[in-house]
Amino acid sequence: MTDAAALPGQPRGGVISGPATARAQCVLAPNPSPMTLDGTNTWIVAEPDSDLAVVIDPGPLDETHLRAVIETAERAGKRIALTLLTHGHPDHSDGAARFAELTGSSVRALDPALRLGDEGLDAGDVITTGGLELRVVPTPGHTADSLSFHLPADRAVLTGDTILGRGTTVVAHPDGRLGDYLDSLRRLRSLTVDDGVATVLPGHGPVLNDAQGAVEFYLAHRANRLAQVETAVEAGHRTPAEVVASVYADVDRSLWPAAELSVRAQLDYLGEHGLID
């Protein structure tokens, strides 16, 4: 879900679907829109020599797409053994229950309401299906239940909607909170600095080859937007709709409802920190 058209980091050119790293392959869902960009990226992740695979975000309830994900894994000689969700927004999770039926896999998520099976996901969990190592990284802010998955062997991180391949992310007030989101971006920056993460595998848009650049772009963008919102309030724009009309005047009006969610989150953040009355 995007609220701007700028390009963070260095987007990889070419088609979005297909192999992205040695262990991660994207199958693009057919649900493009101003909010989902080209569509939802469903990720198949597996060790090259394993016959077991993990799927992250099966996407919308679209039978053709779900079967395409399964067929893509099968062509690579792999069986889907586990499904993971980065968060509960419908464009990422609505197909999960049907996908579980088709594959016989359990669904693990932070939100208990989205789980199918006995296990959930928590910070610090390590997924080891088929010898794969995926580390669960809490990244709330876009939503309260947002997670990312660190893939150390490929120096990559799967970010769901926390970082996109194009544009910037809506902080979906009231479930999403800006303070949490900024903390999550700093956590992802630490992965790039301390753990060598170089590649972002996003929930929408192209792969980013400059993970640190993408995170720094997002942090700078948020700081800039906060300053603009604060200035708008000081100029007398008090309601979220008034602030959107002032701050997001250069953004397609079809995205203004989403921008208003982010503005509400920014106003809450500024109020909590005593920066506006």
N, C-alpha and C positions, 0 to 999 in steps of 0.2 A: 504494500500500500504506500503510495508515493505522494508527496506534496510539492515536489519541484522537479525540474527537468535537467538539473546539472549532473555532471558525470564525476562521481568520486573515484579516486584511484585511477587505474588503467584498465578499462573494460577490454576483455578479450574479443577480438573480432570474429566474424563468421556466425554460423548457426549456433543456437543455444543448446539444442538437443545433441546428445552424443557423449563420448568420453571426455572428461574434463581433467582427471588425474589418473594415476595408475590404478586407483581403487574406486573412483567415483564416476558414475555415468548419469547424465540427466535425461529424463523423458519429459518433454514439455506438454503440459495439459492444455486442451483446446478451450481455454477460458480467458482469452485476452480482453482487457478493458483498461480504462484510464487508471483504475486502482490496482489491477493485477499485472500491468505492463503486457508482456508477450503472452502471459499465462503463468500458471503455477509450475515451478520446477520440482518435479518428483525425482528424488535422488536414489539410485541403486548403489550401494557401497559394499564392497567385498574384497577380501584378499585375492590376489590374482590366481593363486593355486588352490583356492577353496571352492567347494561346490555349494556353499551356503552364502546367502546375501541378506543384507539389511536394507529395508526401504525406509526413507525419511520423507514424510509428507506425501501420502498417496494422492492428495488433491481432492477435487470435487467428486461428487457422486456421478461419474460419467463412465458407463460400462466399457465403452470402447477404449478410453484412456487406461482404466484399471487393467484391462486385459493386455493392452500394449505394454504396460510395465512388466507384467508377468512374462510375456513373450520375449521381451528384450533380455530379461534375466535368463530365461531358458536357452535362448540362442547362445548365450555366453557359458552355458553349461552349469547354471546355478539355480538353486531352489531358494525361494524367499522364506526365511525362517523367522523373521522378526520385523515388525513395523514400529517406527518411532514417529512422534509428532513434535514439531518445534513449538506449536501453540494451537489453540483451538479455533481459530477463525475458519469459517466454512470452506474457503478456497484451498485450505491445507488439509482439513480433517473430515469433511463430509463423506468422503469415499472410504474412510478407514474401516468402518464396520463391514461393508460389502467386500472390501479388499481382504479383510481377515477371513471372511467366508470362502473366498476364492483360493486363498493360499494356505489356509489352516494356521496362519501365524497369529501370535498374540500382538496386541497394540499397547505400547508403553508410552505414557505421557505424564507430565507433571500434574495435570488436573485429573483427579480420580474419576470424574464423570466421562472422560474420554478413553479410559483404559478398558481393554478387553483382555482379561487375564489377571493373575495375582500380583504382578509386579508393576510398580510405577517407575518414575524417574526422579532422582534427587541430585542436587549438586554433589559433584565428586564421584558419582557412579561411573563405572567403566564398562562399556559394552564389549564383549569378547566373542561374539558369535563367529564361528568359523575361523578363529584365530585373529579376527579383526580387532583393532583397538580404537574405540570411539570414547572420548571422555565427555561427560555431560558438564556443560558450562551454563550456570544460571545467567540469563540475560533479560530480566524483566524490564519493562518500560513501554515497549510497543503494546504489550499486554502484560498482565500480572503473571501469566503462566509461560512466558516466552523462554525458550531454551536455545542454546547453540550446541554444536557437537564438534569437538576438536578431533581432527584426524591426524595424529602426529606423524605417521609414516609418510604422508603426502604433504606435510607442512601446510595443512589446509584447515579451514574452519567452515562448517555449514551453519549459516546464520539465520535461516528462516527470513522473517521480515525485519530483524534488527538492523541489518545492513543489506541493501538491495544492490543489484547490479547496475541500476540506473535510477537516478533521482534520490530522494531521501524519504525517510520513514515517518509515517504518522504516529504520534503518541496518542493512542486511542482512549482518551479521557471518557469516563472516569476510571476504567479498568487499568489503563496505562497511566504511569506517573513519570514526569520529566526527571525528577531527581533519581529515580531508579534507572531510567534510561541512560542518563549521563554516567552513572556508576557502571552500567553494563558496557558502555563504549570504552570506558577506562579499563575495564576487565579484559576486553578484547584487545585493546592496545598492549596490555601486558603480555598477551599471547604472542603478539608480533615482536615484541622487544625481547622477552625472556625465553620464549619457546620456539622462536624461529618461524612462526606462521607467516607465510608469504601469499597465500591464495585464499580468496573468499569465494565460497560456493553458496550463492544466495538463494532465497526462496522465490525470487522473481528477477528477471533480467540476466545479462551475461555474467560470466565468471570474471572476477576482478583479480588481476595479476599482482597488484600492489596493495596488500592487505593493510599495511601500516598507513599508506597514503589515504586509503579509503576511510580508515578510522579517524585520522586527523582531519580529513575533509568534513566528516560528520560532526566532530566536536566543534570545529570552527563554524560550521553552518548553524549549529544550535546556539552557540554564543552570539552569532550575528542576529538570529531571529529573536532571541531573548532581548537584545538591545533594541531591536526595532519595535517589539511589543511594548517594552517599557516606555519608549519614546512616544508611541501612539497613545498610550494611556495618559502620559503627561500632557499630550496635546488635546485631551478631552474625549478620546474614543473609549468609552467605558464598557460597552457590551462586547461579547466575543464577535458578533457579526460586524460591528463597527470596526473592530481591530482587524479582522480579516480583510475587509474592504480597503483598509489603509495599507496594511503590510503585504497582503498577497494580491495587490492590484495587477501584478504582472503574471499571475498564475491563471491558467484556464479556469473559468468559473465553474466548470463541472467538478472541479476538485475543491471548491470552497467549503462544501459540507465537511469533507475530511480535514481541511485546514482548520475549520472551527474547532474540531476535536483537539487538535494540537494547540490551538490558541488557549482553549480552556485549561489544558494542562500547563501551559506556560504561565497563565495568569495565576493559577494555584501555586506554582513554584515561586513566582515573584512575591506573592502575598506571604507565603510561608517564610520567606527569607527577609521580609520586611522591606522589600524594594519598591513596593507600591502600597497604597492604602487600601 
